[in-house]
Amino acid sequence: MTEPQTPGPSQLPPLEPVDEDWSRALAVVAHPDDLEYGTAGAIARWTDQGKQVTYCLVTSGEAGIDAMRPEDARAIREVEQRRAAALVGVEAVDFLGFPDGVLEYGVELRRAIAKVVRQYRPDVVITSNFQATYGGEYLNQADHIAVGRATLDAVRDAGNRWVFPEHIEDGLQPWGGVKVVLAGGSPESRHGVDVSATYERGLASLRAHEAYLAALRRDQDPTEMLDGMGRAVGARLGCTYGVPFELYRVG
């Protein structure tokens, strides 16, 4: 029997362009470098349009470098993430301080993310893929899944004054103005963004994670992977480079 084949870009349906009629976005991901595998190119496009984008990192990626003690890795990876963000026009970068590698979906994670949503009052919230895989056999990481699921729920929590009312008591008001949540890199993506003009800046932001990239296996070249993914998505958008997003509308 013939083995099933993974569809190539030409066999996949076209992607619908993401609506860009908004002003403020909040990106919530688990680790430094999560946004740089493609999504940063879209963020560069949006900041060039005058949109305000804020980064929220749930952890500092302190468990991500095997040869480095977590307290040392934390400081280095926070510096690298701020540098990467600046390259695509993002000035505000918050770190929530949750422990890397052992995140769990639950009330405390929802509470922390809802607080940031109420603080920055975005129109759009961006996160990373939180499906079980990246498509096919490539298993996703537990932290990504926990943060993505919690982000979806925290967006709705943020609009209800009776959920986490301590934020209201501290002076933050409910915020129900999020229109959509965009999950970058999801295998269930039906939307995309043309990043042909900003691809190189997105790539530069990935390269800013010097210590982390240096710690990867030598046979892994993330820049080559980024190029291949970007061109494959671009083929579905009718452009050179693209970034895919799974879109959730917030009712």
C-alpha positions as CSV (number, residue, x, y, z in Angstrom):
1,M,0.0,0.0,0.0
2,T,1.3,3.5,-0.9
3,E,2.3,5.6,2.1
4,P,0.1,8.8,2.6
5,Q,1.9,11.9,1.4
6,T,2.0,15.3,3.1
7,P,0.4,17.8,0.8
8,G,2.8,20.3,-0.8
9,P,2.1,24.1,-1.1
10,S,0.6,23.7,-4.5
11,Q,-1.9,21.1,-3.2
12,L,-3.1,23.2,-0.2
13,P,-5.9,25.8,-0.5
14,P,-5.1,29.5,-0.9
15,L,-4.9,31.6,2.3
16,E,-7.1,34.5,3.0
17,P,-5.3,37.7,3.9
18,V,-5.6,38.8,7.5
19,D,-7.7,41.9,8.0
20,E,-5.4,44.7,8.9
21,D,-8.0,47.3,10.0
22,W,-6.8,47.6,13.6
23,S,-4.4,49.7,15.7
24,R,-3.1,47.8,18.7
25,A,-1.9,44.2,19.1
26,L,-0.6,42.2,22.0
27,A,1.6,39.1,21.3
28,V,1.5,36.5,24.1
29,V,3.9,33.5,23.8
30,A,5.7,31.1,26.0
31,H,9.3,31.7,25.2
32,P,11.8,34.1,23.7
33,D,12.2,33.2,20.0
34,D,8.6,31.8,19.7
35,L,7.6,34.9,17.7
36,E,10.7,34.9,15.6
37,Y,9.9,31.8,13.6
38,G,7.9,33.7,11.0
39,T,5.4,35.9,13.0
40,A,8.0,38.6,13.5
41,G,8.0,39.3,9.8
42,A,4.3,40.1,10.0
43,I,4.9,42.2,13.1
44,A,7.5,44.3,11.2
45,R,4.9,44.9,8.5
46,W,2.4,46.0,11.1
47,T,4.7,48.4,12.9
48,D,5.7,49.9,9.6
49,Q,2.0,50.6,9.1
50,G,2.0,52.6,12.4
51,K,0.3,49.9,14.5
52,Q,1.4,49.4,18.1
53,V,2.5,45.9,19.1
54,T,3.5,44.8,22.6
55,Y,5.2,41.5,23.5
56,C,4.3,39.4,26.5
57,L,6.6,36.5,27.3
58,V,5.2,34.1,29.8
59,T,8.6,32.6,30.7
60,S,12.1,33.9,30.0
61,G,13.2,30.7,28.3
62,E,15.6,29.9,31.1
63,A,15.4,26.1,30.6
64,G,16.2,26.3,26.9
65,I,20.0,26.1,26.9
66,D,21.2,22.8,28.3
67,A,24.8,23.9,29.0
68,M,23.7,27.1,30.8
69,R,22.3,27.4,34.3
70,P,18.7,28.8,34.2
71,E,19.6,32.0,36.2
72,D,22.3,32.8,33.6
73,A,20.1,31.8,30.6
74,R,17.2,34.0,31.9
75,A,19.3,37.2,31.8
76,I,20.8,36.5,28.4
77,R,17.5,35.4,26.7
78,E,15.6,38.5,28.0
79,V,18.3,40.7,26.5
80,E,18.2,38.8,23.2
81,Q,14.3,39.0,23.1
82,R,14.3,42.8,23.6
83,R,16.9,43.1,20.9
84,A,14.9,40.9,18.5
85,A,11.7,42.9,19.3
86,A,13.4,46.3,18.6
87,L,14.4,45.0,15.1
88,V,10.8,44.7,14.1
89,G,9.6,48.0,15.8
90,V,8.4,46.7,19.1
91,E,9.4,48.7,22.2
92,A,7.4,47.2,25.0
93,V,8.4,43.7,26.1
94,D,7.0,42.2,29.3
95,F,8.1,39.0,31.1
96,L,5.6,37.3,33.4
97,G,8.2,35.1,35.2
98,F,6.4,31.8,35.0
99,P,8.8,28.8,35.1
100,D,10.0,27.6,31.7
101,G,9.2,24.0,30.6
102,V,6.5,23.2,33.1
103,L,3.7,25.6,32.3
104,E,0.2,24.3,33.0
105,Y,-3.1,25.6,31.6
106,G,-5.1,26.9,34.5
107,V,-6.6,29.8,36.4
108,E,-3.3,31.4,37.4
109,L,-2.1,31.5,33.8
110,R,-5.4,32.9,32.6
111,R,-5.3,35.5,35.4
112,A,-1.8,36.7,34.4
113,I,-2.6,37.0,30.7
114,A,-6.0,38.6,31.3
115,K,-4.2,41.3,33.4
116,V,-1.9,42.1,30.5
117,V,-4.9,42.3,28.1
118,R,-6.6,44.7,30.4
119,Q,-3.4,46.8,30.7
120,Y,-2.7,47.1,27.0
121,R,-6.3,47.0,25.6
122,P,-5.4,45.5,22.2
123,D,-7.6,45.1,19.2
124,V,-5.8,41.9,18.2
125,V,-4.0,39.2,20.3
126,I,-1.3,37.1,18.7
127,T,0.0,33.8,20.0
128,S,1.8,30.8,18.6
129,N,0.5,27.5,17.4
130,F,-1.2,25.5,20.2
131,Q,-2.4,22.5,18.2
132,A,-0.9,19.1,19.3
133,T,1.5,19.1,16.3
134,Y,3.0,21.4,13.7
135,G,1.3,19.2,11.1
136,G,1.9,15.5,10.5
137,E,4.3,13.9,13.0
138,Y,6.0,17.0,14.5
139,L,4.9,17.2,18.1
140,N,4.3,20.6,19.6
141,Q,5.8,21.6,22.9
142,A,3.6,21.6,26.1
143,D,4.3,25.2,27.0
144,H,3.1,26.4,23.6
145,I,-0.2,24.5,24.0
146,A,-0.8,25.7,27.6
147,V,-0.1,29.4,26.7
148,G,-2.2,29.4,23.5
149,R,-5.2,27.8,25.3
150,A,-4.9,30.1,28.2
151,T,-4.6,33.1,25.9
152,L,-7.9,32.3,24.2
153,D,-9.7,32.1,27.5
154,A,-7.9,35.1,29.0
155,V,-9.1,37.3,26.1
156,R,-12.7,36.6,27.1
157,D,-11.9,36.8,30.8
158,A,-10.5,40.3,30.3
159,G,-13.9,41.6,29.2
160,N,-15.8,40.3,32.3
161,R,-15.5,42.5,35.3
162,W,-16.5,39.6,37.6
163,V,-13.7,37.4,36.5
164,F,-10.4,38.3,38.3
165,P,-12.1,41.4,39.9
166,E,-8.8,42.1,41.8
167,H,-7.5,43.7,38.6
168,I,-10.5,46.2,38.7
169,E,-9.8,46.9,42.3
170,D,-6.2,47.7,41.3
171,G,-7.4,50.2,38.7
172,L,-7.5,48.2,35.5
173,Q,-10.8,48.3,33.7
174,P,-12.4,45.4,31.8
175,W,-11.4,45.1,28.1
176,G,-13.7,43.4,25.7
177,G,-12.3,45.1,22.6
178,V,-10.3,42.2,21.2
179,K,-11.6,41.4,17.7
180,V,-9.6,38.3,16.9
181,V,-6.8,36.0,18.2
182,L,-4.2,35.0,15.6
183,A,-2.2,31.8,16.2
184,G,1.0,31.9,14.1
185,G,2.3,28.8,12.4
186,S,-0.8,26.6,13.1
187,P,-1.3,23.7,10.8
188,E,-5.0,24.7,10.8
189,S,-4.2,28.1,9.3
190,R,-6.7,29.5,6.8
191,H,-5.3,33.1,6.8
192,G,-1.9,34.6,6.0
193,V,0.1,37.8,5.8
194,D,2.4,38.9,2.9
195,V,5.8,39.5,4.5
196,S,7.9,39.8,1.3
197,A,8.9,43.3,2.2
198,T,9.8,42.6,5.8
199,Y,11.1,39.0,5.6
200,E,14.7,40.1,6.1
201,R,13.9,42.0,9.3
202,G,12.0,39.0,10.6
203,L,15.0,36.9,9.9
204,A,17.3,39.4,11.6
205,S,15.1,39.2,14.7
206,L,15.5,35.4,14.8
207,R,19.3,35.8,14.4
208,A,19.3,38.2,17.4
209,H,18.8,35.1,19.6
210,E,22.5,34.3,19.3
211,A,23.1,32.3,22.5
212,Y,20.0,30.2,21.9
213,L,20.8,29.5,18.3
214,A,24.4,28.6,19.1
215,A,23.1,25.9,21.5
216,L,21.0,24.1,18.9
217,R,22.3,21.0,17.1
218,R,24.7,21.8,14.4
219,D,22.7,20.1,11.8
220,Q,19.7,22.4,12.4
221,D,19.7,25.7,10.5
222,P,16.6,27.6,11.6
223,T,17.3,30.3,9.0
224,E,17.0,27.7,6.2
225,M,13.8,26.4,7.8
226,L,12.3,29.9,8.0
227,D,13.1,30.5,4.3
228,G,11.4,27.3,3.3
229,M,8.3,27.9,5.4
230,G,8.0,31.5,4.2
231,R,8.2,30.5,0.5
232,A,5.7,27.7,1.0
233,V,3.2,30.1,2.6
234,G,3.9,32.8,0.1
235,A,2.9,30.4,-2.7
236,R,-0.5,30.1,-1.0
237,L,-0.8,33.9,-0.8
238,G,0.5,34.7,-4.2
239,C,3.6,36.4,-3.0
240,T,7.3,35.6,-2.3
241,Y,7.1,35.2,1.5
242,G,4.1,34.7,3.8
243,V,3.2,33.9,7.4
244,P,0.2,31.6,8.2
245,F,-2.3,32.3,11.0
246,E,-5.2,30.3,12.5
247,L,-7.8,33.0,13.2
248,Y,-10.3,32.9,16.1
249,R,-13.0,35.6,16.2
250,V,-14.0,36.8,19.6
251,G,-17.7,37.1,20.2
